[in-house]
Amino acid sequence: MRRGVQAGRVSRYSGHDISCVRIAYPKHDTRTISGSSMSQGFAPFYDVNRTYEDNYLQGPFGAFAEVMKGDSAAGASAQSAQTTQSQSSDQAEEFLGFRVTLPFMLFRDIAAVDIREVFDLKFVLFCALVSTTCFWVIWGMTKVFLKDKTMRGAFVQASFRSSAAVMGLAFISNIYGSSAMGPLMIIGAVPLYNIYSVIVLTFEANDEGEAKNTGKIKEACVNIAKNPIIISIVLGLIAALLGVHFPVIVDKTINSVAQLATPLALIVLGAGFEGRKALAKIKPTLWAASIKLFFQPLVFLPLAAVLGFSGEKMVAILIMLASPTTPSCYIMAKNMKNDGTLTASVIVATTLLAAFTLTFWIFVLRRFGLI
């Protein structure tokens, strides 16, 4: 593996079956960003002195690279065998990504926090209320302005639901190091993300026949109760409150499975991404990406500042509002008869554009001394 040693030069990394262009910085480089050195916790997204996970799983460009890796793999397999994805393949993707690795990661991250020591009711309630407001406002506006009913559920979910767990915690760690506010943000927002996603995807599903509202309400309640992400958060919270300490072998097993969550989710997304169909839906894709990455933080970051949030809490709020759409949206949209193509398109767009928008918001927050 060749490593670049000159600042600003382009270096190529070819390990782990992936080739991506990245920026190389020397070990002694401690250039400052808005007056704060990178040694204080704010490092570039790509650095030759950091591990594969740091470079490729903790930055938006790296996440986008994983998506493209999955897309390339899907293209190669399509050339060798002209077949569509089978039902068993879809079930395997859902099982591994949505029902195993992601719940393990959420359980691990929440169970590791001393909840009684760091719990902040004001912060958790703010995350919950902001998530609720974003959901209902976006759904209401979608009902008015989006005429194509088949896209409404996917559009709403992709517009308000952040990758707080899959990529968000990695971003927070990359900026601030170890932080207890990330798991607290997850407790306040992620259960509501899943509850609201089930609701909108159930009521906006592309059913052949119109089901009665009472039947859909029952279906939504059952799906919420069975949601593995919500279950894992509840179990992690219980483990954290009780101070449960698992044997080393159990900890290692949980950590090994949890580490698969981010790359697997992105590769599965890339494998299901259909570029030509996505181009046909570029307008709603760009609108959803704009809401996700720009309008939400534009409205609620000033409110968070007025309420006195700063530092770690402000970074966690930024990730909640302005991180890319979570890849698990794609699995839920497909399985609940909503527009998977639009969902995948928004996830890919937000994952790429977040590299620029997050940098912009971090600059603004640092400019005002909030982080």
N, C-alpha and C positions, 0 to 999 in steps of 0.2 A: 504494500500500500504506500503510495507516494504522498508525502505531506508537504504542503507549501510552507515557506518560512518568511516570505516577504509580505508585509501588510498590504492589503488591497489587491494582491494577486489572486487570480482565479485558480483554485485547486480542484482536482477531481477525486472523488471518493468512490471506490468500487467494491467495498466490502459488503457483506450480507446480501449479495445478489441484487444490489441496487446501485445505479450510477447517477449521481446528481452533481451539479455544479454548486460550489459553496465558496465562501470567502475565508481566506486563511489569515490568521493573526499570529504573530510571534508570542512566545511565552512572556517576554518582558513588556508587551504592549499593555499599558494601562491608560489608554486615551480616555478622556472624560466625555460624558454626555450630560449636558446641562449642569456642569459643575460637579458631577458625581462620578467617581471612577468605577470602572467595571468590576474592580476587585471588591466593591461594596455590594455587589449582588446584581448589578445590571449589566449583563454580558450580551454580546451580539448573538443572534439566533444561531450562527454557525461559527465554530472555533475549532481549529485542528487539535487543540489541547484538551478537548472534551470528548466524552464517550459517544458511541453511536446513538444511544438513547437520548443523550443531551442534544446532539446536533439534529437528529432527524425526527424525534418524537416530541421534542419540547419547543418546536418552532413552527409557525404556520407554513413556511416553505417546505419543511420536512414532512408535515402532514399532507401537503399537496403532492409531494413526491410519492408518498405511500399510495395515495389514491391513483396516481398515474401508473404506478407499478401494477396495481390490480387491473387497471384498464388495459395495459399492455399484455398482461397475462391472459385476459379475456379475449383480446384480439388474436393472440397466437393460437389459443385453443379453438377459436372459431374457424381459423384457416385449416387446421388439421382435422376438425370434425364439425361439419355444418349442421349442428344441432342446437336447439334452444335449451335453456336451463331447465332441468327436470324438477318435478315437485320435491323429490327427495333431496336434491341439492339445495333448494330454497329452505327446506326444513333444517338441514344441517347448518346452514349459515345462521339461521335464527337461533338454533340451539346453542351454538358455540359463542356467537357474538352477543346476543341479547339475553340469553338465559344462563350463561355460564361465566364468561370472562368479565363482562361489565359488572354484574352483581358482585363477583369476587373483589373487583377493584374498589367498588363503593364500600363494601363491608370492611375491607382492609383499611382504607383511608379514614373512615369514621371511627372504627373501633380503636384506632391508634391514638386518638385525641382524648385528653383529659377533659371531658365535657364539663364537669362540675367546676373545673378551674377556669376555663376560658369562656364559658357560656355568656353570651350577651343578648338578652331578650330584645332590646331595641334593634340591634343589627339583624337578628333572625326575622323579626316582624317586618322590618323594612324590605328585606329580600322577598318575603312572601307577598307583601302587599304590592310591590312593584311588579312581580311576576304575574300576579292576578290582574292588575290593571292593564298590563301589556296584552295579555291574552284576550280579555273581553273587548278592549278597544279595537284591536286588530281584527277580531272576528266580526265585530259590528261593522267596521269599515269595509271589510271584504264582502259582506252581504250586500252592501250598497254599490260598490265600485267594480267588483269582479263578476262579470256576467256569466262566465263559464262555470256552472255549478260543479262540474267534475273536478275542478282544480281547487276549490275553496278549502277543503280540509287540509290538503297538502300545503297550500299557501300559508294558512294560519299557523300550522305547526312549525313549518320551516322558518317563519318570520319571527316567532317569539321565543323559540326553544334553543337555548345555548348549549354548547358542548362543555358544560361546567365540570363534568367528571372526566370525559374521555380526553379532552385537551386542556380544559381550564386549569386543573390543578398543576399540570406541567408548566403552563404559562406563569402561574403564580410562583411556583418554585424557581423558575428561571429568572424572575424579576426580583423576588424578595427572599429566596431561600426557603427554609422550613417555615410554614405558617399554619396556625390553627384556624385562621379565618376562612380558608378555603373549604374545609369540611363543614364549618358552621353555615357558610353560604349554601352548600349542598343540602344541608338539613332544611334550610328555609325555602329553597327554590326547587330543587330537583323532584321531590315528591309531587309538588304542584305541576311541574312540567309534565309529568307522566299522567296525572289525573286529568288535566286539561286536554292533553293530547288524545287520550282515550275518548273523552267527551266529544271533541270536535271531529275526530275521525269516525266515530260511530254515527253521529248525526249527519255528517256530510259524505258518508260512504256512497260509492257509486253502485247502489243496489239496483237489480233489475226491476223489482217491485217496491213500492213505497211501504215500508213497515210502519206500524203504529208507533207513536211516540212512547207509549208505555213499554212496548217491547224493546225499544232502543235504550230506554232508561235502565231497564233490567240488564240488558247486554252490557251497557257501560259500567254498571256497578260490578258485575261479575269480572269484567276485564280489569278493572281497577284492583279488585281484591286479589286477582291472580298475577298482577304485574310483578315480575321478578325484581325489577329495580326498586320498587317501593318496599318490597319484602326485605331486600338486602339492606336498605337504609334503616328500616326499623330494627332489624337484628343487630346491625352495627351500632346503633344508638344504645340498644340494651347492653351490648357488650362493653361499650365505653362507660356507661353509667355504673355498671357493676364492677368495672375494673378487671375484667377477665383477662388472664394471661395464658396464652396457649403454649403448649410444648413447642420446642424449636422445630421439630419436623412438621408440625401443623402450620406454623408460621411460614416456613419455607414453601410449603405446598400452596398456601393461599397466595403468597407473593408471586410464585412462579406462574400460577394461572392468571393472576391479576395483570401481570406485565404483558400478557398477550392481548389485552383488551383494545388498546389504541391501534397497533398495527393491523390486527385482524379486522377491526371495524372499518378501517380505511381501505384495506385491500378488498374486502367484500364489496364496499361501496364502488370502488373503481371497477371491479369485475362486472357490476350491474349497470354501470354508467353507459348510456347510449347517446353519443355525441350528436348524431343527426337529429334525433327526436328532441334532444335538449335545445338545439338551435331554434327549433320551431316554437319554443316556449321562452325565448330569451327575454321578452318584455316582462312577464310576471317574475321571472328569475331575478332580473335586475331590481325590480321593485322590492321583492322580498329581501334581497341582499342589502339594499339601502336601508330598509326598516331595521334589519338586524344589526348592521354594523355602524350606522350613522344616526338615525333618528331616535332610537331608544336611548343611547348614551347622551345624545344632545339634550333630551328632555330630563332625564333622571340623574345624571351626574351633578348638575348644579343643585338639584334638590338634596342629594346626598351631602354635598358640601355645606349647604345651609344647615342641615341637621347635625353637623359636626363630625362626620366621618372623614377619616384621613388614614394615611399609611397603609397597613395591611388590609384594613377594612375597605378602603377606597379601591385598592387593586382588585380585591375579591368582587366588589360591586361592578367594576369595569368589566371583569371577565364574565360575570353573570349577564351583563347587558350587551357586550360587544364582541364576545368570542364567536367563532364560527358555529353554524348550525350543527347539532350533534349527529353523527352518522347513524345512530339508532333510530332517528326519524325515518330513514329509508326503509328499514325492516318493518316498522310499525305501519307505515303508509301502505306498503305492498300487502301485508297480511290483513289489513283492515279495509281493503278494496278502495284505496285512494290512489292518487296520481304519484306513482313511484318515480316516473321520469322527471317530473317537476321537482320532487323532493331531492333526488340525486343531483340535479342541476344546481339547485340552490346551495346544497352542501359543498359541492365542488367550487362554486363561485365564491362563497363566503370563506372557505378555507384558503383560497388563493389571495383574495382581497384583504383578509384580516392581517396579513403581513404588513400592509401599509396603513390600514385604519387603526390597528392597535398601537402601532408606532406613533401615529399622530395623536391619539388620545393620551398615551403615556407622556408625550412631550407637553401637551396642554396641562395635564395634571401636575407635572413637575414644574412647569412655568409658574403655576399658581401656588406652589409649595404644598400641594396636597399629598404628595408621595415622596 
